[in-house]
Amino acid sequence: MSRAAAFAVAALCAVACVLCLLTPGSDSGPLYLVAILSGLMAVICLVQGLRTRR
């Protein structure tokens, strides 16, 4: 995965995480799990982008 693609995916996952957390009623249920998983994916993609050389 290229560096730009990794950062783009990380940004999209971070936005999805924030939107899931801001949705009313996201304290429990599947939306909370989606927020956790998308936040984890954002961190993984960010690390992958930082480790990728040009």
PDB file of N, CA, C and O in Angstrom:
ATOM      1  N   MET A   1       0.850  -1.165   0.000  1.00  0.00           N
ATOM      2  CA  MET A   1       0.000   0.000   0.000  1.00  0.00           C
ATOM      3  C   MET A   1       0.900   1.234   0.000  1.00  0.00           C
ATOM      4  O   MET A   1       1.867   1.311   0.759  1.00  0.00           O
ATOM      5  N   SER A   2       0.577   2.177  -0.843  1.00  0.00           N
ATOM      6  CA  SER A   2       1.387   3.391  -0.901  1.00  0.00           C
ATOM      7  C   SER A   2       1.123   4.263   0.326  1.00  0.00           C
ATOM      8  O   SER A   2       0.133   4.096   1.039  1.00  0.00           O
ATOM      9  N   ARG A   3       2.029   5.177   0.537  1.00  0.00           N
ATOM     10  CA  ARG A   3       1.932   6.057   1.705  1.00  0.00           C
ATOM     11  C   ARG A   3       0.675   6.917   1.663  1.00  0.00           C
ATOM     12  O   ARG A   3      -0.008   7.084   2.674  1.00  0.00           O
ATOM     13  N   ALA A   4       0.376   7.459   0.491  1.00  0.00           N
ATOM     14  CA  ALA A   4      -0.807   8.317   0.351  1.00  0.00           C
ATOM     15  C   ALA A   4      -2.095   7.521   0.565  1.00  0.00           C
ATOM     16  O   ALA A   4      -3.042   8.012   1.179  1.00  0.00           O
ATOM     17  N   ALA A   5      -2.119   6.294   0.054  1.00  0.00           N
ATOM     18  CA  ALA A   5      -3.308   5.460   0.226  1.00  0.00           C
ATOM     19  C   ALA A   5      -3.508   5.093   1.692  1.00  0.00           C
ATOM     20  O   ALA A   5      -4.638   5.076   2.180  1.00  0.00           O
ATOM     21  N   ALA A   6      -2.421   4.801   2.392  1.00  0.00           N
ATOM     22  CA  ALA A   6      -2.532   4.457   3.811  1.00  0.00           C
ATOM     23  C   ALA A   6      -3.068   5.633   4.619  1.00  0.00           C
ATOM     24  O   ALA A   6      -3.905   5.451   5.503  1.00  0.00           O
ATOM     25  N   PHE A   7      -2.592   6.836   4.319  1.00  0.00           N
ATOM     26  CA  PHE A   7      -3.088   8.013   5.040  1.00  0.00           C
ATOM     27  C   PHE A   7      -4.538   8.323   4.674  1.00  0.00           C
ATOM     28  O   PHE A   7      -5.305   8.780   5.522  1.00  0.00           O
ATOM     29  N   ALA A   8      -4.915   8.081   3.434  1.00  0.00           N
ATOM     30  CA  ALA A   8      -6.305   8.322   3.020  1.00  0.00           C
ATOM     31  C   ALA A   8      -7.255   7.355   3.727  1.00  0.00           C
ATOM     32  O   ALA A   8      -8.316   7.759   4.203  1.00  0.00           O
ATOM     33  N   VAL A   9      -6.876   6.093   3.791  1.00  0.00           N
ATOM     34  CA  VAL A   9      -7.714   5.110   4.482  1.00  0.00           C
ATOM     35  C   VAL A   9      -7.770   5.421   5.973  1.00  0.00           C
ATOM     36  O   VAL A   9      -8.823   5.283   6.595  1.00  0.00           O
ATOM     37  N   ALA A  10      -6.646   5.839   6.549  1.00  0.00           N
ATOM     38  CA  ALA A  10      -6.624   6.200   7.975  1.00  0.00           C
ATOM     39  C   ALA A  10      -7.549   7.380   8.252  1.00  0.00           C
ATOM     40  O   ALA A  10      -8.250   7.397   9.263  1.00  0.00           O
ATOM     41  N   ALA A  11      -7.553   8.358   7.363  1.00  0.00           N
ATOM     42  CA  ALA A  11      -8.425   9.522   7.548  1.00  0.00           C
ATOM     43  C   ALA A  11      -9.898   9.127   7.432  1.00  0.00           C
ATOM     44  O   ALA A  11     -10.726   9.591   8.216  1.00  0.00           O
ATOM     45  N   LEU A  12     -10.224   8.284   6.473  1.00  0.00           N
ATOM     46  CA  LEU A  12     -11.615   7.847   6.322  1.00  0.00           C
ATOM     47  C   LEU A  12     -12.080   7.031   7.532  1.00  0.00           C
ATOM     48  O   LEU A  12     -13.215   7.178   7.986  1.00  0.00           O
ATOM     49  N   CYS A  13     -11.207   6.181   8.044  1.00  0.00           N
ATOM     50  CA  CYS A  13     -11.575   5.382   9.217  1.00  0.00           C
ATOM     51  C   CYS A  13     -11.730   6.269  10.449  1.00  0.00           C
ATOM     52  O   CYS A  13     -12.609   6.033  11.279  1.00  0.00           O
ATOM     53  N   ALA A  14     -10.886   7.280  10.569  1.00  0.00           N
ATOM     54  CA  ALA A  14     -11.001   8.198  11.707  1.00  0.00           C
ATOM     55  C   ALA A  14     -12.314   8.976  11.644  1.00  0.00           C
ATOM     56  O   ALA A  14     -12.964   9.180  12.669  1.00  0.00           O
ATOM     57  N   VAL A  15     -12.704   9.407  10.452  1.00  0.00           N
ATOM     58  CA  VAL A  15     -13.971  10.123  10.287  1.00  0.00           C
ATOM     59  C   VAL A  15     -15.142   9.203  10.620  1.00  0.00           C
ATOM     60  O   VAL A  15     -16.093   9.619  11.281  1.00  0.00           O
ATOM     61  N   ALA A  16     -15.072   7.954  10.165  1.00  0.00           N
ATOM     62  CA  ALA A  16     -16.137   6.994  10.478  1.00  0.00           C
ATOM     63  C   ALA A  16     -16.227   6.750  11.980  1.00  0.00           C
ATOM     64  O   ALA A  16     -17.324   6.627  12.525  1.00  0.00           O
ATOM     65  N   CYS A  17     -15.092   6.679  12.643  1.00  0.00           N
ATOM     66  CA  CYS A  17     -15.065   6.469  14.092  1.00  0.00           C
ATOM     67  C   CYS A  17     -15.731   7.630  14.815  1.00  0.00           C
ATOM     68  O   CYS A  17     -16.548   7.420  15.712  1.00  0.00           O
ATOM     69  N   VAL A  18     -15.387   8.844  14.433  1.00  0.00           N
ATOM     70  CA  VAL A  18     -15.967  10.029  15.079  1.00  0.00           C
ATOM     71  C   VAL A  18     -17.469  10.117  14.817  1.00  0.00           C
ATOM     72  O   VAL A  18     -18.238  10.439  15.722  1.00  0.00           O
ATOM     73  N   LEU A  19     -17.887   9.834  13.593  1.00  0.00           N
ATOM     74  CA  LEU A  19     -19.313   9.891  13.278  1.00  0.00           C
ATOM     75  C   LEU A  19     -20.093   8.842  14.061  1.00  0.00           C
ATOM     76  O   LEU A  19     -21.211   9.097  14.509  1.00  0.00           O
ATOM     77  N   CYS A  20     -19.501   7.664  14.224  1.00  0.00           N
ATOM     78  CA  CYS A  20     -20.183   6.625  15.011  1.00  0.00           C
ATOM     79  C   CYS A  20     -20.299   7.035  16.472  1.00  0.00           C
ATOM     80  O   CYS A  20     -21.315   6.771  17.115  1.00  0.00           O
ATOM     81  N   LEU A  21     -19.272   7.673  16.991  1.00  0.00           N
ATOM     82  CA  LEU A  21     -19.310   8.087  18.396  1.00  0.00           C
ATOM     83  C   LEU A  21     -20.253   9.256  18.631  1.00  0.00           C
ATOM     84  O   LEU A  21     -20.812   9.389  19.720  1.00  0.00           O
ATOM     85  N   LEU A  22     -20.439  10.107  17.624  1.00  0.00           N
ATOM     86  CA  LEU A  22     -21.320  11.268  17.776  1.00  0.00           C
ATOM     87  C   LEU A  22     -22.790  10.940  17.531  1.00  0.00           C
ATOM     88  O   LEU A  22     -23.667  11.749  17.831  1.00  0.00           O
ATOM     89  N   THR A  23     -23.056   9.770  16.993  1.00  0.00           N
ATOM     90  CA  THR A  23     -24.439   9.370  16.716  1.00  0.00           C
ATOM     91  C   THR A  23     -25.171   9.116  18.033  1.00  0.00           C
ATOM     92  O   THR A  23     -24.661   8.395  18.892  1.00  0.00           O
ATOM     93  N   PRO A  24     -26.358   9.698  18.202  1.00  0.00           N
ATOM     94  CA  PRO A  24     -27.108   9.441  19.435  1.00  0.00           C
ATOM     95  C   PRO A  24     -27.430   7.957  19.592  1.00  0.00           C
ATOM     96  O   PRO A  24     -27.813   7.287  18.633  1.00  0.00           O
ATOM     97  N   GLY A  25     -27.271   7.463  20.798  1.00  0.00           N
ATOM     98  CA  GLY A  25     -27.559   6.070  21.079  1.00  0.00           C
ATOM     99  C   GLY A  25     -26.422   5.125  20.745  1.00  0.00           C
ATOM    100  O   GLY A  25     -26.630   3.915  20.656  1.00  0.00           O
ATOM    101  N   SER A  26     -25.210   5.665  20.557  1.00  0.00           N
ATOM    102  CA  SER A  26     -24.083   4.809  20.192  1.00  0.00           C
ATOM    103  C   SER A  26     -23.351   4.259  21.413  1.00  0.00           C
ATOM    104  O   SER A  26     -22.280   3.666  21.283  1.00  0.00           O
ATOM    105  N   ASP A  27     -23.933   4.457  22.609  1.00  0.00           N
ATOM    106  CA  ASP A  27     -23.272   3.991  23.825  1.00  0.00           C
ATOM    107  C   ASP A  27     -23.222   2.474  23.908  1.00  0.00           C
ATOM    108  O   ASP A  27     -22.327   1.909  24.536  1.00  0.00           O
ATOM    109  N   SER A  28     -24.164   1.830  23.285  1.00  0.00           N
ATOM    110  CA  SER A  28     -24.177   0.372  23.309  1.00  0.00           C
ATOM    111  C   SER A  28     -24.620  -0.129  21.947  1.00  0.00           C
ATOM    112  O   SER A  28     -25.121   0.637  21.124  1.00  0.00           O
ATOM    113  N   GLY A  29     -24.437  -1.394  21.720  1.00  0.00           N
ATOM    114  CA  GLY A  29     -24.883  -1.979  20.468  1.00  0.00           C
ATOM    115  C   GLY A  29     -23.794  -2.015  19.422  1.00  0.00           C
ATOM    116  O   GLY A  29     -22.621  -1.786  19.719  1.00  0.00           O
ATOM    117  N   PRO A  30     -24.188  -2.305  18.194  1.00  0.00           N
ATOM    118  CA  PRO A  30     -23.196  -2.517  17.135  1.00  0.00           C
ATOM    119  C   PRO A  30     -22.465  -1.244  16.706  1.00  0.00           C
ATOM    120  O   PRO A  30     -21.341  -1.315  16.209  1.00  0.00           O
ATOM    121  N   LEU A  31     -23.089  -0.088  16.893  1.00  0.00           N
ATOM    122  CA  LEU A  31     -22.439   1.151  16.459  1.00  0.00           C
ATOM    123  C   LEU A  31     -21.189   1.443  17.288  1.00  0.00           C
ATOM    124  O   LEU A  31     -20.209   1.983  16.774  1.00  0.00           O
ATOM    125  N   TYR A  32     -21.227   1.086  18.562  1.00  0.00           N
ATOM    126  CA  TYR A  32     -20.052   1.263  19.424  1.00  0.00           C
ATOM    127  C   TYR A  32     -18.918   0.350  18.964  1.00  0.00           C
ATOM    128  O   TYR A  32     -17.753   0.748  18.962  1.00  0.00           O
ATOM    129  N   LEU A  33     -19.264  -0.868  18.577  1.00  0.00           N
ATOM    130  CA  LEU A  33     -18.259  -1.810  18.076  1.00  0.00           C
ATOM    131  C   LEU A  33     -17.666  -1.315  16.761  1.00  0.00           C
ATOM    132  O   LEU A  33     -16.461  -1.435  16.542  1.00  0.00           O
ATOM    133  N   VAL A  34     -18.490  -0.770  15.900  1.00  0.00           N
ATOM    134  CA  VAL A  34     -18.007  -0.211  14.634  1.00  0.00           C
ATOM    135  C   VAL A  34     -17.060   0.954  14.901  1.00  0.00           C
ATOM    136  O   VAL A  34     -16.050   1.099  14.212  1.00  0.00           O
ATOM    137  N   ALA A  35     -17.371   1.782  15.888  1.00  0.00           N
ATOM    138  CA  ALA A  35     -16.496   2.905  16.227  1.00  0.00           C
ATOM    139  C   ALA A  35     -15.139   2.413  16.721  1.00  0.00           C
ATOM    140  O   ALA A  35     -14.104   2.962  16.343  1.00  0.00           O
ATOM    141  N   ILE A  36     -15.138   1.392  17.555  1.00  0.00           N
ATOM    142  CA  ILE A  36     -13.879   0.846  18.065  1.00  0.00           C
ATOM    143  C   ILE A  36     -13.053   0.234  16.928  1.00  0.00           C
ATOM    144  O   ILE A  36     -11.850   0.473  16.821  1.00  0.00           O
ATOM    145  N   LEU A  37     -13.717  -0.552  16.089  1.00  0.00           N
ATOM    146  CA  LEU A  37     -12.995  -1.206  14.997  1.00  0.00           C
ATOM    147  C   LEU A  37     -12.467  -0.208  13.966  1.00  0.00           C
ATOM    148  O   LEU A  37     -11.359  -0.378  13.457  1.00  0.00           O
ATOM    149  N   SER A  38     -13.238   0.818  13.656  1.00  0.00           N
ATOM    150  CA  SER A  38     -12.757   1.801  12.686  1.00  0.00           C
ATOM    151  C   SER A  38     -11.636   2.653  13.278  1.00  0.00           C
ATOM    152  O   SER A  38     -10.730   3.066  12.553  1.00  0.00           O
ATOM    153  N   GLY A  39     -11.684   2.917  14.566  1.00  0.00           N
ATOM    154  CA  GLY A  39     -10.576   3.616  15.208  1.00  0.00           C
ATOM    155  C   GLY A  39      -9.309   2.783  15.208  1.00  0.00           C
ATOM    156  O   GLY A  39      -8.216   3.305  14.988  1.00  0.00           O
ATOM    157  N   LEU A  40      -9.453   1.492  15.452  1.00  0.00           N
ATOM    158  CA  LEU A  40      -8.302   0.586  15.411  1.00  0.00           C
ATOM    159  C   LEU A  40      -7.731   0.510  13.999  1.00  0.00           C
ATOM    160  O   LEU A  40      -6.513   0.502  13.819  1.00  0.00           O
ATOM    161  N   MET A  41      -8.602   0.454  13.006  1.00  0.00           N
ATOM    162  CA  MET A  41      -8.143   0.414  11.615  1.00  0.00           C
ATOM    163  C   MET A  41      -7.432   1.711  11.234  1.00  0.00           C
ATOM    164  O   MET A  41      -6.466   1.687  10.473  1.00  0.00           O
ATOM    165  N   ALA A  42      -7.908   2.844  11.762  1.00  0.00           N
ATOM    166  CA  ALA A  42      -7.245   4.118  11.487  1.00  0.00           C
ATOM    167  C   ALA A  42      -5.830   4.119  12.052  1.00  0.00           C
ATOM    168  O   ALA A  42      -4.902   4.590  11.395  1.00  0.00           O
ATOM    169  N   VAL A  43      -5.657   3.600  13.254  1.00  0.00           N
ATOM    170  CA  VAL A  43      -4.324   3.544  13.868  1.00  0.00           C
ATOM    171  C   VAL A  43      -3.410   2.609  13.079  1.00  0.00           C
ATOM    172  O   VAL A  43      -2.246   2.930  12.844  1.00  0.00           O
ATOM    173  N   ILE A  44      -3.934   1.456  12.672  1.00  0.00           N
ATOM    174  CA  ILE A  44      -3.124   0.500  11.910  1.00  0.00           C
ATOM    175  C   ILE A  44      -2.679   1.106  10.574  1.00  0.00           C
ATOM    176  O   ILE A  44      -1.520   0.965  10.183  1.00  0.00           O
ATOM    177  N   CYS A  45      -3.590   1.774   9.883  1.00  0.00           N
ATOM    178  CA  CYS A  45      -3.242   2.381   8.595  1.00  0.00           C
ATOM    179  C   CYS A  45      -2.278   3.543   8.765  1.00  0.00           C
ATOM    180  O   CYS A  45      -1.411   3.760   7.919  1.00  0.00           O
ATOM    181  N   LEU A  46      -2.421   4.287   9.850  1.00  0.00           N
ATOM    182  CA  LEU A  46      -1.495   5.390  10.108  1.00  0.00           C
ATOM    183  C   LEU A  46      -0.091   4.854  10.355  1.00  0.00           C
ATOM    184  O   LEU A  46       0.881   5.395   9.828  1.00  0.00           O
ATOM    185  N   VAL A  47       0.022   3.810  11.142  1.00  0.00           N
ATOM    186  CA  VAL A  47       1.334   3.207  11.394  1.00  0.00           C
ATOM    187  C   VAL A  47       1.913   2.636  10.104  1.00  0.00           C
ATOM    188  O   VAL A  47       3.106   2.780   9.837  1.00  0.00           O
ATOM    189  N   GLN A  48       1.073   1.992   9.309  1.00  0.00           N
ATOM    190  CA  GLN A  48       1.535   1.441   8.036  1.00  0.00           C
ATOM    191  C   GLN A  48       2.023   2.555   7.113  1.00  0.00           C
ATOM    192  O   GLN A  48       3.036   2.396   6.433  1.00  0.00           O
ATOM    193  N   GLY A  49       1.319   3.662   7.086  1.00  0.00           N
ATOM    194  CA  GLY A  49       1.745   4.789   6.256  1.00  0.00           C
ATOM    195  C   GLY A  49       3.054   5.401   6.721  1.00  0.00           C
ATOM    196  O   GLY A  49       3.870   5.829   5.905  1.00  0.00           O
ATOM    197  N   LEU A  50       3.256   5.441   8.038  1.00  0.00           N
ATOM    198  CA  LEU A  50       4.494   5.997   8.567  1.00  0.00           C
ATOM    199  C   LEU A  50       5.673   5.056   8.338  1.00  0.00           C
ATOM    200  O   LEU A  50       6.809   5.508   8.195  1.00  0.00           O
ATOM    201  N   ARG A  51       5.411   3.761   8.302  1.00  0.00           N
ATOM    202  CA  ARG A  51       6.494   2.794   8.110  1.00  0.00           C
ATOM    203  C   ARG A  51       6.857   2.608   6.631  1.00  0.00           C
ATOM    204  O   ARG A  51       7.948   2.130   6.322  1.00  0.00           O
ATOM    205  N   THR A  52       5.958   2.979   5.720  1.00  0.00           N
ATOM    206  CA  THR A  52       6.197   2.791   4.293  1.00  0.00           C
ATOM    207  C   THR A  52       7.189   3.840   3.792  1.00  0.00           C
ATOM    208  O   THR A  52       7.060   5.031   4.075  1.00  0.00           O
ATOM    209  N   ARG A  53       8.160   3.372   3.058  1.00  0.00           N
ATOM    210  CA  ARG A  53       9.120   4.304   2.462  1.00  0.00           C
ATOM    211  C   ARG A  53       8.576   4.775   1.120  1.00  0.00           C
ATOM    212  O   ARG A  53       7.679   4.167   0.535  1.00  0.00           O
ATOM    213  N   ARG A  54       9.142   5.863   0.663  1.00  0.00           N
ATOM    214  CA  ARG A  54       8.701   6.418  -0.625  1.00  0.00           C
ATOM    215  C   ARG A  54       9.015   5.425  -1.693  1.00  0.00           C
ATOM    216  O   ARG A  54       8.735   5.670  -2.866  1.00  0.00           O
TER     217      ARG A  54
END
